[in-house]
Amino acid sequence: MIAVVGAGLMGAATAWQLARRGHEVTLVDAYDVGHRNGSSHGSSRIFRRAYADPFYVRLTGLAHERWRELEDDGSTSLLRTTGGLDMGEDRDPKAIADLLGAAGVRHELLGPRAAAERWPYIRVTGPVLHHPEAGVINADDTVATCVRRAIAHGARAVFGTRVIGIDVRGNARVRLRTDDGREIVADTVVIAAGAWLPEIGLPFALPPLAVTQQQVFHFRQRDPSVEWPTLVWDGELQLYGLPSGSDGGPLPAVKVAEHDRGTPATARTRSGVADPSSRTRVSGFVRDRLPGLEPDPVAEATCLYTTTPDEDFVLDRHGPFVVVSPCSGHGAKFTPLIGAMAADLATGRVEPLPRFRLGRAA
C-alpha cells in the first residue's frame, strides 16, 4: 500500500496518478479538501512556457500534455489559455524568446509601440515577449478533481486527520500515527506536505527550506470585456499578474502579487493577514503600469511558499519515502506532471532527476 500525506495540488495529483494505475492508495490530510491553510487554494495560478532555463521550458511542455490528460479523465476544464507577457527592465525577453524558439514554442517578440497598440491597458516601456500557450489554472478545481478521480479509481481518502508520528519498521514498512488514534501502515509513503514539511519529523535530512507568507491582491478591470493575458514583470519589483477568476469577486478582476518579499513564517504561525507594505507597493505598480485596472484592491488573500536555496523542486526517494515538494513558488503549473513523476518514484519505475534530489546541495 502507498500512503500519500498531504492533499494539496501535488499530493492529490500523486494519489490520482497512483490510483488510476491500479495501486492501493490512502490519501491523508489534516484538513478538508480545498482548505486554505497551505499553498494550493484559489481560482488562479499561472501556467506559462516562458522560463529563462531550457530545463523548465521542456518540463512545461510535458506538463501541458498532463493537464489535458487530467481534464479528460475528470471531464473538467482546469487550464484556460489566455496568452502571456514577459517584460520589465530586468527581464530579458529576447533571451527567453531564443529559448522558446529552440524548444519549438510559439512566441512573438514585440517592441514597446507594437505592444502598447495590442495591449493598451498596460503601460509598456520596453520589449515584450508574448507566448500564446500561457494561461490560468484553477487550483481549487484541480485539487477537487484529482481527489474525486483518485477515489473513483479506488483510493481511500482520510481527511481532517493529522499525521503526528512516523516510524519505520524493521521490514522497511512505515507506520503513520495520527492525532485521532489511527495507525496507517504502508510500504511506501509519499510526503507532499508543502509548508509542513520542515516539521513533519522525517527520519532523514532535508535541504534548507524557507517558508514565507505571500500576499495577493485583486484589482477590478475598468473594462470588463477585456481578456487579460498573464503577466510576468521583473524590475525593481518582481511581480506577476493573471485573471482572478472567482477569487476577485463577481466582476472581472486581475490578480497581481509580488513573487519575492514574502514574510518569514511557518505553516503553524502564519498570520493570514496581508502585509500592508506589499499592498502599497503592488497598488502603486498597478496605478503606474496597469491603467486598465482600478488601483485599489477589491480582494486580497495569503498563501505559503516553501522555497529551496536554488528554487528548484524537491522530488526524490529515500528508502520507503518519496518527498514531493517544496515547489518554491512556481510549481502549480507542473501539478499533473509532478504527480506522474512522484507516482513513478513511488513505484520504482524511474530514478529521480538530479536537479530535484534531496542532497544536491550537500
Backbone torsions as a table, in degrees:
resi	resn	phi	psi	omega
1	MET	NA	144.1	178.3
2	ILE	-113.9	123.2	175.8
3	ALA	-99.7	139.4	176.1
4	VAL	-117.5	119.0	-178.7
5	VAL	-101.4	112.0	-177.9
6	GLY	111.5	118.5	-177.8
7	ALA	-115.3	39.6	167.3
8	GLY	-80.3	-158.9	-176.5
9	LEU	-55.5	-50.7	-172.7
10	MET	-73.1	-42.6	179.3
11	GLY	-66.9	-41.9	179.3
12	ALA	-64.2	-40.5	178.9
13	ALA	-66.2	-37.6	178.0
14	THR	-65.3	-44.7	178.8
15	ALA	-61.6	-41.1	177.9
16	TRP	-60.6	-47.8	-178.7
17	GLN	-62.6	-43.4	-179.0
18	LEU	-65.7	-44.6	-176.6
19	ALA	-66.7	-40.0	-178.5
20	ARG	-69.5	-18.2	174.9
21	ARG	-87.0	-1.3	175.6
22	GLY	95.7	11.1	-179.0
23	HIS	-86.6	152.4	174.6
24	GLU	-77.6	122.6	-172.0
25	VAL	-133.3	137.5	168.4
26	THR	-121.3	122.9	-179.2
27	LEU	-105.0	123.8	-174.0
28	VAL	-121.7	135.8	173.9
29	ASP	-146.2	146.4	-179.1
30	ALA	-71.8	-16.7	-177.3
31	TYR	-124.5	-179.6	176.7
32	ASP	-80.2	166.1	177.8
33	VAL	-59.5	133.4	176.2
34	GLY	81.6	16.1	179.7
35	HIS	-63.8	164.4	-173.6
36	ARG	-115.1	27.9	-175.9
37	ASN	-97.9	1.1	-174.8
38	GLY	-131.2	-125.2	-172.3
39	SER	-124.7	10.0	-167.6
40	SER	-122.4	16.4	-175.9
41	HIS	-104.5	165.3	174.9
42	GLY	108.2	167.2	-175.6
43	SER	-98.7	1.2	-173.3
44	SER	-145.3	116.4	169.4
45	ARG	-134.3	148.2	-178.0
46	ILE	-80.4	135.2	160.6
47	PHE	-109.3	129.4	179.6
48	ARG	-149.4	153.9	175.0
49	ARG	-97.5	-16.3	-170.5
50	ALA	-81.8	104.9	172.9
51	TYR	-129.6	148.9	175.3
52	ALA	-87.7	39.0	-175.3
53	ASP	-156.8	116.7	-177.6
54	PRO	-61.5	-26.9	178.1
55	PHE	-59.0	-48.0	-178.4
56	TYR	-77.2	-30.3	173.9
57	VAL	-58.2	-44.0	179.1
58	ARG	-64.0	-42.8	-178.9
59	LEU	-65.5	-33.8	178.7
60	THR	-63.9	-34.7	176.9
61	GLY	-65.1	-43.4	177.1
62	LEU	-64.5	-38.7	179.6
63	ALA	-64.0	-39.4	-179.4
64	HIS	-58.9	-40.7	177.4
65	GLU	-62.7	-39.6	-178.9
66	ARG	-70.3	-32.7	175.9
67	TRP	-61.0	-43.9	179.9
68	ARG	-66.1	-33.7	176.7
69	GLU	-63.8	-44.1	178.8
70	LEU	-65.5	-42.5	178.4
71	GLU	-61.3	-40.3	178.8
72	ASP	-64.6	-44.9	-178.0
73	ASP	-67.3	-36.6	-177.7
74	GLY	-92.3	-3.4	-177.0
75	SER	50.1	43.3	-175.3
76	THR	-140.9	137.0	174.7
77	SER	-83.7	123.4	-175.9
78	LEU	-121.2	-27.1	-176.8
79	LEU	-119.9	114.3	-179.9
80	ARG	-104.9	123.9	-177.3
81	THR	-79.6	129.4	-179.4
82	THR	-127.7	-15.1	-166.4
83	GLY	80.7	158.2	-177.3
84	GLY	-143.1	149.9	-179.6
85	LEU	-120.0	138.8	171.5
86	ASP	-119.9	132.1	-177.0
87	MET	-161.8	-179.2	178.7
88	GLY	117.6	151.8	-173.4
89	GLU	-65.3	-22.3	178.0
90	ASP	-104.5	5.2	174.9
91	ARG	-93.7	147.3	179.5
92	ASP	-116.4	82.2	-177.1
93	PRO	-57.6	-34.8	-178.9
94	LYS	-64.6	-44.2	-179.6
95	ALA	-64.0	-40.7	178.9
96	ILE	-67.7	-38.8	177.2
97	ALA	-59.4	-40.7	178.5
98	ASP	-62.2	-39.7	178.9
99	LEU	-67.7	-40.7	177.8
100	LEU	-64.2	-41.3	178.1
101	GLY	-60.5	-42.4	179.6
102	ALA	-64.1	-27.9	-179.9
103	ALA	-92.8	1.4	-179.9
104	GLY	74.6	24.8	-179.9
105	VAL	-92.9	128.5	179.9
106	ARG	-62.0	139.9	-179.2
107	HIS	-165.5	164.9	173.4
108	GLU	-136.2	143.2	173.3
109	LEU	-112.5	118.1	-174.1
110	LEU	-117.9	145.6	170.8
111	GLY	-76.3	168.3	-175.1
112	PRO	-61.9	-35.4	-178.6
113	ARG	-68.3	-46.3	179.9
114	ALA	-64.5	-39.0	179.3
115	ALA	-66.2	-40.7	-179.9
116	ALA	-64.8	-34.2	178.1
117	GLU	-68.5	-36.9	-177.6
118	ARG	-79.6	-35.7	-178.6
119	TRP	-125.2	72.3	-174.1
120	PRO	-66.9	-13.5	179.6
121	TYR	-86.7	4.3	175.2
122	ILE	-122.2	130.6	178.8
123	ARG	-85.0	107.8	-174.2
124	VAL	-103.2	132.0	-179.8
125	THR	-126.8	2.4	-179.2
126	GLY	-151.5	-173.1	-179.4
127	PRO	-64.9	151.7	-177.3
128	VAL	-132.4	133.8	172.1
129	LEU	-99.3	128.1	175.1
130	HIS	-116.6	130.6	171.0
131	HIS	-132.2	126.9	-169.0
132	PRO	-74.8	-11.7	-177.2
133	GLU	-81.9	-7.9	179.8
134	ALA	-66.6	160.6	-179.3
135	GLY	-173.1	-163.7	-174.1
136	VAL	-124.3	131.5	177.9
137	ILE	-104.3	135.3	172.7
138	ASN	-90.6	104.5	-175.4
139	ALA	-67.5	-42.8	179.5
140	ASP	-58.0	-47.9	-178.7
141	ASP	-66.8	-32.7	179.1
142	THR	-65.2	-48.0	178.0
143	VAL	-59.7	-47.6	-178.1
144	ALA	-61.5	-40.6	-179.8
145	THR	-66.7	-44.6	179.9
146	CYS	-61.9	-43.7	-179.9
147	VAL	-66.2	-45.2	-179.8
148	ARG	-59.7	-44.7	-178.0
149	ARG	-74.2	-32.6	175.7
150	ALA	-61.3	-45.0	179.0
151	ILE	-64.6	-41.6	178.8
152	ALA	-61.4	-30.8	178.9
153	HIS	-87.1	4.0	173.0
154	GLY	112.3	0.0	-179.6
155	ALA	-70.7	150.4	172.9
156	ARG	-98.8	133.9	-179.0
157	ALA	-116.3	130.6	179.0
158	VAL	-124.2	105.0	-176.2
159	PHE	-112.5	158.1	-176.5
160	GLY	71.3	24.7	-176.9
161	THR	-132.3	121.5	-177.1
162	ARG	-98.9	134.0	173.3
163	VAL	-76.5	122.3	-177.7
164	ILE	-115.0	-5.1	178.9
165	GLY	-158.0	144.2	179.9
166	ILE	-131.7	122.4	178.6
167	ASP	-126.0	137.5	175.8
168	VAL	-102.1	120.8	-179.4
169	ARG	-80.8	168.6	-175.2
170	GLY	-60.3	-31.8	179.7
171	ASN	-88.0	15.0	175.8
172	ALA	76.9	2.8	171.6
173	ARG	-74.2	154.8	-175.1
174	VAL	-113.7	135.6	175.8
175	ARG	-109.1	123.1	174.9
176	LEU	-101.6	127.3	175.9
177	ARG	-105.2	136.5	-175.8
178	THR	-116.4	165.5	-175.6
179	ASP	-72.9	-7.7	176.2
180	ASP	-106.3	16.4	174.4
181	GLY	87.0	4.3	178.2
182	ARG	-74.2	158.2	169.8
183	GLU	-131.2	120.8	179.9
184	ILE	-113.3	120.3	-179.0
185	VAL	-106.9	127.9	-175.2
186	ALA	-135.5	152.3	173.3
187	ASP	-76.5	-36.1	179.9
188	THR	-136.9	141.3	178.1
189	VAL	-123.1	123.3	174.6
190	VAL	-95.7	121.2	-179.9
191	ILE	-101.0	110.0	179.1
192	ALA	-124.7	55.6	-168.7
193	ALA	-93.0	-1.0	176.6
194	GLY	55.9	-125.6	-176.1
195	ALA	-66.9	-15.7	176.6
196	TRP	-83.1	-7.4	-176.1
197	LEU	-55.5	-44.9	-177.7
198	PRO	-63.1	-20.1	-174.5
199	GLU	-113.6	13.1	-175.0
200	ILE	-86.3	-13.4	173.5
201	GLY	81.0	47.4	177.7
202	LEU	-75.7	148.3	-176.4
203	PRO	-84.7	34.2	176.1
204	PHE	-158.0	165.6	-173.2
205	ALA	-79.6	143.2	172.8
206	LEU	-105.8	157.4	172.9
207	PRO	-67.3	163.7	175.2
208	PRO	-59.0	133.3	-177.5
209	LEU	-127.3	135.5	176.3
210	ALA	-110.6	120.6	176.3
211	VAL	-101.4	127.2	179.5
212	THR	-131.8	147.2	171.1
213	GLN	-90.0	121.6	178.8
214	GLN	-102.9	152.9	178.3
215	GLN	-122.7	143.8	179.6
216	VAL	-127.3	149.9	-175.7
217	PHE	-132.8	144.2	-177.2
218	HIS	-116.6	130.5	-175.1
219	PHE	-121.9	130.1	-176.2
220	ARG	-70.3	140.1	176.1
221	GLN	-73.1	136.6	174.2
222	ARG	-68.2	-36.8	177.3
223	ASP	-113.8	104.2	-176.1
224	PRO	-63.4	-16.2	-176.5
225	SER	-83.8	-11.8	-177.1
226	VAL	-71.9	134.0	174.5
227	GLU	-95.1	100.9	-175.6
228	TRP	-76.5	140.6	170.0
229	PRO	-81.3	172.9	168.0
230	THR	-77.3	156.7	-176.7
231	LEU	-132.8	139.2	167.0
232	VAL	-127.9	121.1	-178.0
233	TRP	-119.5	127.9	179.6
234	ASP	-128.0	107.9	179.3
235	GLY	-158.6	-136.3	175.8
236	GLU	-58.1	-34.2	170.9
237	LEU	-112.6	146.8	172.4
238	GLN	-107.2	108.0	-174.8
239	LEU	-129.7	163.5	171.7
240	TYR	-138.1	156.9	177.9
241	GLY	-145.8	153.8	179.7
242	LEU	-168.0	158.0	176.3
243	PRO	-55.6	137.1	-170.3
244	SER	-76.3	-30.3	-169.0
245	GLY	67.0	-152.4	-175.3
246	SER	-66.6	-20.0	179.5
247	ASP	-61.6	-26.6	-176.9
248	GLY	-89.4	4.3	179.6
249	GLY	99.8	-172.2	-172.8
250	PRO	-74.4	-19.3	-179.5
251	LEU	-105.7	153.6	-177.7
252	PRO	-56.9	133.2	-178.6
253	ALA	-143.6	166.7	178.7
254	VAL	-124.7	131.8	177.6
255	LYS	-86.4	127.4	178.8
256	VAL	-130.8	135.1	-176.4
257	ALA	-155.6	158.1	173.0
258	GLU	-81.8	137.4	175.8
259	HIS	-81.2	-30.9	180.0
260	ASP	-105.5	-164.6	174.8
261	ARG	58.1	31.3	173.5
262	GLY	-69.6	161.4	179.5
263	THR	-91.1	123.5	178.3
264	PRO	-53.8	136.9	-175.0
265	ALA	-157.3	-177.6	165.2
266	THR	-132.1	170.0	179.7
267	ALA	-61.8	-29.2	-177.2
268	ARG	-90.2	-25.9	-171.6
269	THR	-106.0	0.9	178.8
270	ARG	-54.7	145.9	-179.0
271	SER	-83.9	-30.4	-174.5
272	GLY	75.9	6.5	-179.8
273	VAL	-109.2	127.1	-178.0
274	ALA	-63.1	139.2	178.9
275	ASP	-68.3	120.1	-178.1
276	PRO	-63.8	-28.8	178.7
277	SER	-68.8	-35.1	175.9
278	SER	-67.6	-41.4	177.0
279	ARG	-57.4	-42.2	180.0
280	THR	-64.0	-45.2	-179.2
281	ARG	-65.0	-45.7	-176.9
282	VAL	-67.8	-42.4	178.0
283	SER	-62.2	-37.7	176.3
284	GLY	-64.0	-39.6	177.1
285	PHE	-64.0	-43.9	179.2
286	VAL	-61.3	-43.8	-179.5
287	ARG	-61.9	-37.6	-174.4
288	ASP	-85.3	-38.4	-167.9
289	ARG	-113.3	-19.5	-174.7
290	LEU	-123.5	71.3	-176.0
291	PRO	-65.4	-12.6	177.2
292	GLY	-78.9	0.8	179.4
293	LEU	-119.3	148.1	169.0
294	GLU	-68.5	134.8	-170.3
295	PRO	-79.8	-5.8	178.5
296	ASP	-103.1	126.4	-175.8
297	PRO	-65.4	143.8	177.2
298	VAL	-99.4	-10.8	177.3
299	ALA	-160.2	157.2	177.3
300	GLU	-153.1	160.3	-178.6
301	ALA	-158.3	172.3	176.1
302	THR	-128.6	156.4	172.4
303	CYS	-149.7	-179.0	-175.7
304	LEU	-116.7	137.0	166.5
305	TYR	-103.5	142.1	169.7
306	THR	-125.4	110.1	-163.6
307	THR	-119.8	135.0	172.6
308	THR	-85.5	162.8	-178.9
309	PRO	-59.1	-33.6	-179.0
310	ASP	-98.0	1.8	179.9
311	GLU	64.4	10.9	167.9
312	ASP	-79.5	170.8	-179.6
313	PHE	-86.2	170.6	165.9
314	VAL	-113.6	119.8	-179.6
315	LEU	-150.7	92.5	-169.1
316	ASP	-152.0	162.7	176.8
317	ARG	-113.5	136.7	175.1
318	HIS	-135.5	103.7	-175.8
319	GLY	59.8	-128.4	-179.4
320	PRO	-84.3	6.8	-176.8
321	PHE	-107.7	140.9	169.3
322	VAL	-119.2	124.3	178.8
323	VAL	-99.5	122.3	-177.4
324	VAL	-122.9	108.6	-173.5
325	SER	97.0	158.8	15.2
326	PRO	-74.9	160.2	-177.9
327	CYS	-117.2	12.7	164.5
328	SER	56.4	30.4	172.9
329	GLY	78.8	5.9	178.2
330	HIS	-139.2	24.0	-173.9
331	GLY	-92.2	-17.4	-171.6
332	ALA	-56.9	-37.3	-177.8
333	LYS	-63.5	-18.7	-177.7
334	PHE	-99.3	7.8	-168.4
335	THR	-46.5	-59.2	-175.7
336	PRO	-69.3	-25.4	175.7
337	LEU	-70.7	-45.2	178.3
338	ILE	-62.8	-37.9	175.2
339	GLY	-58.5	-42.2	179.2
340	ALA	-68.2	-41.5	179.8
341	MET	-65.7	-40.5	178.6
342	ALA	-66.1	-39.2	177.1
343	ALA	-63.2	-38.8	177.2
344	ASP	-62.8	-41.6	179.0
345	LEU	-67.0	-40.8	-177.6
346	ALA	-65.6	-28.1	-178.3
347	THR	-102.8	5.3	175.5
348	GLY	74.4	21.3	-176.3
349	ARG	-79.8	-27.7	-174.7
350	VAL	-140.3	166.2	170.0
351	GLU	-92.7	152.2	179.0
352	PRO	-64.5	150.5	171.6
353	LEU	-68.1	134.2	-177.0
354	PRO	-54.4	-37.0	-176.8
355	ARG	-69.0	-17.0	-176.4
356	PHE	-107.0	8.2	-177.7
357	ARG	-70.3	151.4	179.4
358	LEU	-59.7	-45.0	-172.1
359	GLY	-98.0	22.6	-173.4
360	ARG	-64.9	-26.1	-177.4
361	ALA	-98.3	1.7	-176.3
362	ALA	-72.0	NA	NA
